[in-house]
Amino acid sequence: MPDMNGWELLTKLRNNSKWKKIPVIFITAIDDKNNISISKNISEDFIEKPLDVSIFKNKIRRILKNN
């Protein structure tokens, strides 16, 4: 994302009462175990690139079913 990173976007979403319940799945090519661990705890899910579309669809279905 050119103007902000995922952490900044998530902060904006969580700080806005209209947007704070929007489910977030982080998708990244960065292989940083610390960021992966944090992302799993503050977002609904986390996916590393390359993206497997079937896994992505299953994660979306699970999140929508639970919300």
N, C-alpha and C positions, 0 to 999 in steps of 0.2 A: 504494500500500500504506500503510495507516494507521500502522503501528508502526515501519517501517524502510523505507529505500529499496533499490533494486536492488543498489547497491554493497555495502551492509551484508549483504544476503542472500547475495550471492555470496561475500563474505568468510567468513560462517558456514559455507556449504557447503564451501568449499575448505579450511577449518581443521578440519573433522570428517572423520576417516578413513573413516567409513561413507558419507559423502555427497560426498566431493571429486571423484568421477568422474561425478557427475550432469551431463549436458549442460545448458547454459544458453543460452537465446536471449533477449536483451534486446528488449523491446517498449516503445517510448516515443513520446510525442508531442513531446518536447523536441527542438528543432532546434538542437543544439549540436555543431558539427563536431568539437570537441576530445573530447567525451564519446563521440561516434560512433567516432572513431578508436581511443580506448582500449578501448571495448566490443568492437570487432572483434578486438582483440589478446588479450583475456583471457577471452572467452566463445566459445562455438561459433559464434554468429551474432548478428545485430542486425537488427531490423526497425523502421522508423518507421511511426507511425500516419498516416493510416488504414491499417489492416491489410488486405492482400489475402490472403484465405483460401487461394487456390491456391498462392501463393508461400510462405505459412507451412507448408502441408502438404508442399510440396517440400523445404523446408529441414529439416523434421522427418524426412522419409524419408531424406534425405542423411546426417543426423547418426546416425540409427539404423543405417543401412547401414555406416557407418564405425566404429561403436563395437562 
